[in-house]
């Protein structure tokens, strides 16, 4: 349950819905170094969910029943999950983020602008690399970047995934995805715009998981006092 109204001089209390996961531990470590935050599993001002798709509904139910905003950082969600998130966003502030890096949020903005300027004559390919334990592919971040490109073009995303075989000539206006897995890579993303006789590559390298934890805390700070609605990390950098 929540513990009532907080004052401006009190730390923002974070309830981690998967405290023993990689991201839960990273967020707790970063919060422990910042007097502006405190971990409080029972009376959080913001719920932070980096758990598993199967746990999403319980997280949203808790946010709605307590009237507390929630950051949903879980990846590998299906279309039904999007509907559930949208429904919860009618009651509380929900920030959905496939990637909480502030650098990736800026990258998405740059990708949208580049796609808008370059148009469909430039093919777009997105390559991503993650650690061997990552279960979903393409990564949620890669798909988010593909959506940003499609938005820049003013079209729906047409994705070409996992090419293998023959007769694979790409469809005009599509976005190709390639996923690499191995080692302990925290996350690399390259968005390649391939045009006539030239290429533009926009890249982001995650060198440490702590960048996602710092971004999650920035998102939590952003959510304080926000009205019900669906938000993204691009809203967070836009408010900076």
Backbone torsions as a table, in degrees:
resi	resn	phi	psi	omega
1	UNK	NA	156.8	177.6
2	UNK	-82.5	162.6	-173.1
3	UNK	-112.9	24.8	176.8
4	UNK	94.1	-177.2	-175.3
5	UNK	-72.0	141.5	175.7
6	UNK	-101.0	153.8	175.5
7	UNK	-97.4	164.1	-173.4
8	UNK	-62.9	-26.0	-177.2
9	UNK	-90.0	0.7	178.4
10	UNK	-91.7	149.0	176.6
11	UNK	-66.2	152.8	175.0
12	UNK	-77.2	123.5	-177.7
13	UNK	-88.7	127.3	-177.9
14	UNK	-108.7	126.8	171.0
15	UNK	-103.4	116.9	-179.9
16	UNK	-90.7	122.9	-177.1
17	UNK	-85.7	-7.4	171.6
18	UNK	-141.5	68.2	-171.5
19	UNK	-64.5	-21.6	-176.9
20	UNK	-96.8	1.8	176.8
21	UNK	-80.5	173.5	-179.0
22	UNK	-57.2	-49.1	-177.8
23	UNK	-71.8	-36.7	178.0
24	UNK	-58.9	-45.0	178.9
25	UNK	-66.3	-39.0	-179.9
26	UNK	-66.1	-42.3	179.5
27	UNK	-65.3	-42.0	178.3
28	UNK	-61.5	-38.5	179.8
29	UNK	-66.2	-44.7	179.7
30	UNK	-67.8	-42.0	179.5
31	UNK	-62.8	-33.9	179.8
32	UNK	-66.4	-17.9	179.4
33	UNK	-97.4	-3.4	-175.1
34	UNK	-120.9	113.6	-178.8
35	UNK	-65.5	-9.9	178.3
36	UNK	-80.3	-4.4	-178.7
37	UNK	-133.6	155.1	173.7
38	UNK	-146.2	143.8	175.5
39	UNK	-87.8	123.2	178.2
40	UNK	-140.5	102.6	-173.2
41	UNK	-70.0	-20.3	-175.6
42	UNK	-102.7	-28.9	-172.7
43	UNK	-130.8	51.2	-177.1
44	UNK	-72.4	146.1	170.5
45	UNK	-82.8	-22.1	178.3
46	UNK	-142.7	135.6	173.1
47	UNK	-93.7	139.0	180.0
48	UNK	-125.3	117.5	-173.9
49	UNK	-115.9	105.7	169.6
50	UNK	-122.2	62.5	-174.5
51	UNK	-107.4	-116.4	-178.6
52	UNK	-136.8	155.0	-178.9
53	UNK	-51.9	-36.3	-177.7
54	UNK	-66.2	-21.7	-177.9
55	UNK	-92.5	-2.6	-173.8
56	UNK	-59.0	-48.1	-175.1
57	UNK	-60.3	-40.5	178.4
58	UNK	-62.9	-37.8	178.5
59	UNK	-65.3	-45.7	180.0
60	UNK	-66.3	-39.2	178.3
61	UNK	-61.5	-41.3	178.9
62	UNK	-64.7	-42.4	179.5
63	UNK	-61.6	-45.5	-177.8
64	UNK	-68.0	-44.2	-176.2
65	UNK	-67.6	-28.8	-179.3
66	UNK	-99.8	-9.1	-179.7
67	UNK	70.7	30.7	-176.1
68	UNK	-110.5	135.2	177.6
69	UNK	-64.6	156.6	-176.3
70	UNK	-137.5	137.1	170.7
71	UNK	-98.4	120.5	177.8
72	UNK	-103.7	105.4	-179.7
73	UNK	-106.9	4.1	-179.9
74	UNK	-67.4	136.8	177.1
75	UNK	-108.3	174.4	-178.1
76	UNK	78.0	20.2	-178.7
77	UNK	-81.5	148.3	179.3
78	UNK	-97.0	-177.9	-178.4
79	UNK	-63.2	-34.4	178.2
80	UNK	-62.4	-37.1	177.8
81	UNK	-62.8	-39.4	177.3
82	UNK	-59.9	-38.4	178.0
83	UNK	-66.2	-39.9	179.1
84	UNK	-66.2	-40.8	178.0
85	UNK	-63.9	-43.4	179.0
86	UNK	-62.2	-38.0	178.9
87	UNK	-66.0	-42.9	179.0
88	UNK	-65.8	-33.1	-178.4
89	UNK	-67.6	-12.5	174.1
90	UNK	-75.7	-18.4	-177.0
91	UNK	-108.6	-34.4	-178.2
92	UNK	-139.7	167.9	174.8
93	UNK	-75.3	126.5	178.9
94	UNK	-125.4	125.7	175.1
95	UNK	-110.2	114.0	178.3
96	UNK	-99.0	126.0	-176.5
97	UNK	-141.1	114.7	173.0
98	UNK	-69.5	-20.1	-179.0
99	UNK	-153.0	125.7	-176.7
100	UNK	-95.9	8.7	175.5
101	UNK	-67.3	132.5	176.2
102	UNK	-67.0	-33.2	177.7
103	UNK	-64.9	-38.9	178.4
104	UNK	-68.7	-37.1	176.5
105	UNK	-59.9	-42.2	177.0
106	UNK	-67.6	-38.5	177.7
107	UNK	-58.2	-43.2	179.3
108	UNK	-59.6	-39.4	178.4
109	UNK	-64.6	-42.5	179.4
110	UNK	-66.2	-38.9	178.8
111	UNK	-63.0	-43.7	179.1
112	UNK	-61.4	-43.2	-179.6
113	UNK	-66.2	-42.1	-179.8
114	UNK	-63.8	-42.4	179.6
115	UNK	-63.8	-36.7	179.4
116	UNK	-66.2	-42.9	-177.1
117	UNK	-73.5	-42.8	-172.5
118	UNK	-81.0	-30.3	176.0
119	UNK	75.3	-177.9	-172.7
120	UNK	-72.2	-11.2	177.6
121	UNK	-70.7	-16.0	176.5
122	UNK	-99.8	120.3	176.7
123	UNK	-73.3	149.9	-179.2
124	UNK	-122.1	127.0	175.3
125	UNK	-126.4	136.4	179.9
126	UNK	-120.4	121.7	178.4
127	UNK	-114.4	134.9	179.7
128	UNK	-135.6	145.8	179.6
129	UNK	-128.1	130.1	178.1
130	UNK	-137.4	170.9	-179.5
131	UNK	-63.4	162.3	-173.3
132	UNK	-65.6	-18.6	-175.8
133	UNK	-89.1	-7.6	-177.5
134	UNK	-66.7	130.9	-170.2
135	UNK	-94.5	-22.5	-175.3
136	UNK	-109.3	148.4	177.5
137	UNK	-153.8	139.6	-6.9
138	UNK	-61.5	162.3	179.2
139	UNK	-63.4	154.8	176.0
140	UNK	-58.9	-33.7	178.5
141	UNK	-66.2	-43.1	178.5
142	UNK	-60.7	-43.4	178.8
143	UNK	-65.1	-39.0	177.0
144	UNK	-62.3	-40.7	177.8
145	UNK	-66.9	-36.4	175.3
146	UNK	-63.7	-40.1	177.0
147	UNK	-64.4	-37.5	177.9
148	UNK	-63.8	-40.8	177.9
149	UNK	-64.0	-44.2	179.4
150	UNK	-63.0	-39.8	178.0
151	UNK	-62.6	-40.1	177.8
152	UNK	-62.5	-34.4	178.3
153	UNK	-81.2	-13.9	-177.6
154	UNK	76.1	30.4	-179.0
155	UNK	-131.9	169.9	170.0
156	UNK	-77.3	154.3	180.0
157	UNK	-73.0	123.3	170.4
158	UNK	-109.1	108.3	-172.0
159	UNK	-101.1	137.8	170.9
160	UNK	-113.3	111.8	-173.8
161	UNK	-113.1	144.9	168.7
162	UNK	49.8	56.0	-179.5
163	UNK	-61.4	136.1	178.3
164	UNK	-162.6	121.6	178.2
165	UNK	127.3	-147.7	-177.7
166	UNK	-125.8	172.7	-180.0
167	UNK	54.0	48.8	-174.6
168	UNK	-108.6	30.7	177.2
169	UNK	-56.4	127.8	-172.8
170	UNK	-69.7	150.9	178.2
171	UNK	-82.7	136.5	178.9
172	UNK	-58.8	131.9	178.5
173	UNK	85.0	-2.8	179.9
174	UNK	-80.2	166.5	175.2
175	UNK	-120.5	123.5	179.5
176	UNK	-90.8	146.7	-179.6
177	UNK	-127.5	135.8	174.6
178	UNK	-130.7	133.7	-176.7
179	UNK	-121.7	128.1	176.7
180	UNK	-116.2	141.1	-178.6
181	UNK	-133.4	135.2	175.8
182	UNK	166.9	155.4	175.5
183	UNK	61.1	-141.3	-176.6
184	UNK	-119.2	22.4	-177.4
185	UNK	-55.1	125.8	-178.5
186	UNK	-75.3	-26.8	177.5
187	UNK	149.4	115.2	174.7
188	UNK	-119.5	137.2	178.1
189	UNK	-135.8	130.8	176.9
190	UNK	-125.8	123.7	174.9
191	UNK	-107.8	114.3	-174.9
192	UNK	-105.8	123.3	173.0
193	UNK	-102.3	113.8	-171.9
194	UNK	-111.4	105.9	-177.4
195	UNK	-112.6	-176.0	177.9
196	UNK	-63.9	110.1	173.5
197	UNK	69.7	11.3	176.6
198	UNK	-156.9	159.1	-179.6
199	UNK	-136.2	143.5	172.8
200	UNK	-121.8	126.8	-179.1
201	UNK	-122.3	122.0	175.8
202	UNK	-107.1	125.5	-170.7
203	UNK	-130.7	154.5	171.2
204	UNK	-140.1	136.6	177.5
205	UNK	-121.5	122.8	173.9
206	UNK	-92.4	113.2	-176.8
207	UNK	-91.0	-17.1	-177.3
208	UNK	-157.4	141.7	-179.3
209	UNK	-62.5	-18.1	-177.9
210	UNK	-65.0	-22.2	177.7
211	UNK	-63.9	-33.7	178.6
212	UNK	-71.9	-35.8	178.3
213	UNK	-66.3	-43.3	178.5
214	UNK	-63.3	-40.2	177.1
215	UNK	-65.0	-36.6	178.2
216	UNK	-63.0	-40.0	177.8
217	UNK	-68.2	-36.5	174.8
218	UNK	-62.4	-39.7	177.9
219	UNK	-66.3	-40.0	178.6
220	UNK	-62.7	-42.5	177.5
221	UNK	-61.9	-41.2	179.3
222	UNK	-61.5	-37.2	-174.4
223	UNK	-72.3	-20.4	-178.0
224	UNK	-61.5	122.7	176.9
225	UNK	81.9	0.8	-178.4
226	UNK	-77.6	141.6	175.9
227	UNK	-70.2	166.2	177.4
228	UNK	-55.0	142.5	-179.4
229	UNK	157.3	171.3	179.9
230	UNK	-103.9	125.0	-175.6
231	UNK	-122.3	169.2	179.0
232	UNK	-139.2	173.0	177.2
233	UNK	-65.6	-24.3	176.7
234	UNK	-67.9	-29.3	172.1
235	UNK	-67.0	-35.9	-179.4
236	UNK	-65.0	-48.2	-179.7
237	UNK	-71.1	-27.0	177.5
238	UNK	-69.0	-24.8	-179.2
239	UNK	-90.9	-6.1	-176.5
240	UNK	-71.3	NA	NA
